[in-house]
Amino acid sequence: MSLSSEPVINYLKDNFVCGYKDITNEPYCGMSGRHEVWGNAVNTTNGAGPHNIQIFVLNPDGTVLHCLPGYWSAEDLITELSFAQKVNSVYSATGSTEAKKSQYARMHLAHIKEHSPQMVARSHMQGFDQMYEARKRLNTTDTIADLGAVKNALATNSRIPDGAFKTTDVIMHERDARQPFVPYNQFDVVAFSDYGKTKYDKNEDYHNVYGRVDMQAARNAPELGINKEAQKNAASGAAAGSGSGSGSGSGQPLSYRDYLRRHGIKAR
């Protein structure tokens, strides 16, 4: 809901020309449940769902000034949009391309220290994404701040301690800094957005009247995006699954009557 919330919506209207792109068939596309226009909105953390959405801030010539992976809260999105305008001032100024690129990288890294404690608290990586990085990419990921702590947690089957992983605001700016003033069509979105699981879904349209998820309904809910795990299984000759369904669904939107029923509300 960040883009349609105040003060973001007016900030965008006053300072930017907005557009969108369907990334369904892109190699970096993730997977998510289908969200109805009348559905629920639930809170989450900054940087959650990086494969499902990326917010690009571009110069009018298409050069990338900033990219934000996943969801960002309204207050933190304003902070980053304002920062992108400062980066644009550097890009638009006179000077050599190399000097500008060097300044771009320095600005992104320095901006990390300007984030408020509240923004940092809203930017903790989701626990399941941490576990994915720890188990699948332990020695290659750039998301870990304390490798020893993560290895110890895995070895002892204990909880990964707070601070062992970088927060998503840090990951974002560090990765942005590696691609200074790159044209949009040359920006490596695959590398930029690749952390955590490719599927992100909080099943917000399947919460019942008690606030809990109706797991049976959610299990058979329609989904959007590319199921990369299913593709891998198919390529290796693995079984496609039983008749209970993999959760891919029909892709069709729920009727309003079905939506109310799943929330425990009787509709005539």
Long-range contacts (C-beta under 8 A, 24 or more apart in sequence): 1-41, 1-74, 2-71, 2-72, 2-73, 2-74, 2-77, 3-77, 5-74, 6-74, 7-74, 7-78, 8-74, 8-77, 8-78, 8-81, 11-78, 11-81, 12-81, 15-81, 15-85, 16-57, 16-81, 23-54, 24-224, 24-225, 24-226, 25-226, 26-189, 27-190, 28-54, 28-189, 28-190, 28-193, 28-194, 29-225, 29-226, 30-198, 30-199, 30-200, 30-225, 30-226, 31-198, 31-199, 31-200, 31-201, 31-223, 31-224, 31-225, 31-226, 31-227, 31-228, 32-199, 32-200, 32-201, 32-223, 32-224, 32-225, 33-201, 33-203, 33-205, 33-218, 33-221, 33-222, 33-223, 33-224, 34-221, 34-222, 34-223, 34-224, 34-249, 34-251, 34-253, 35-204, 35-205, 36-205, 36-253, 36-254, 36-259, 38-256, 38-259, 39-204, 39-205, 39-259, 40-204, 40-205, 40-207, 41-204, 42-202, 42-204, 42-207, 44-71, 44-126, 44-202, 45-71, 45-122, 45-123, 45-124, 45-125, 45-126, 45-168, 46-70, 46-71, 46-72, 46-73, 46-76, 46-119, 46-122, 46-123, 46-168, 46-169, 47-71, 47-72, 47-123, 47-125, 47-167, 47-168, 47-169, 47-171, 47-172, 48-126, 48-129, 48-168, 48-200, 49-200, 50-168, 50-193, 50-194, 50-195, 50-196, 51-193, 51-194, 51-196, 51-198, 51-200, 51-225, 52-200, 52-225, 54-189, 54-192, 54-193, 56-184, 56-187, 57-81, 57-84, 58-184, 59-88, 59-91, 59-92, 62-183, 62-184, 62-185, 63-91, 63-181, 63-182, 63-183, 63-184, 64-179, 64-181, 64-182, 64-183, 64-184, 64-187, 65-91, 65-181, 66-108, 66-176, 67-172, 67-176, 67-187, 67-189, 67-192, 68-172, 69-168, 69-171, 69-172, 69-192, 69-193, 69-195, 70-168, 70-193, 70-200, 73-122, 75-118, 75-119, 76-119, 76-122, 76-123, 76-169, 79-115, 79-116, 79-119, 83-107, 83-111, 91-181, 97-181, 100-180, 100-181, 101-180, 101-181, 102-180, 104-177, 104-180, 104-181, 105-177, 105-178, 105-180, 108-173, 108-174, 108-176, 108-177, 109-173, 109-174, 109-177, 111-173, 112-169, 112-170, 112-173, 112-174, 115-169, 119-169, 120-167, 120-169, 123-167, 123-168, 123-169, 123-170, 124-162, 124-165, 124-167, 124-168, 125-165, 125-166, 125-167, 125-168, 125-171, 125-195, 125-196, 126-196, 126-200, 127-160, 128-196, 128-197, 129-195, 129-196, 129-197, 130-160, 130-164, 130-165, 130-196, 131-160, 132-196, 132-197, 133-165, 133-195, 133-196, 134-160, 141-195, 142-166, 142-171, 142-174, 142-175, 143-171, 143-195, 171-195, 198-225, 198-226, 198-228, 198-229, 199-225, 199-227, 199-229, 205-254, 205-259, 205-262, 206-262, 207-263, 208-262, 208-263, 208-264, 209-263, 209-264, 209-265, 214-262, 217-262, 218-247, 219-244, 219-245, 219-247, 220-244, 220-245, 220-247, 220-249, 221-247, 221-249, 222-248, 222-249, 222-250, 222-251, 222-252, 222-253, 223-247, 223-248, 223-249, 223-251, 224-251
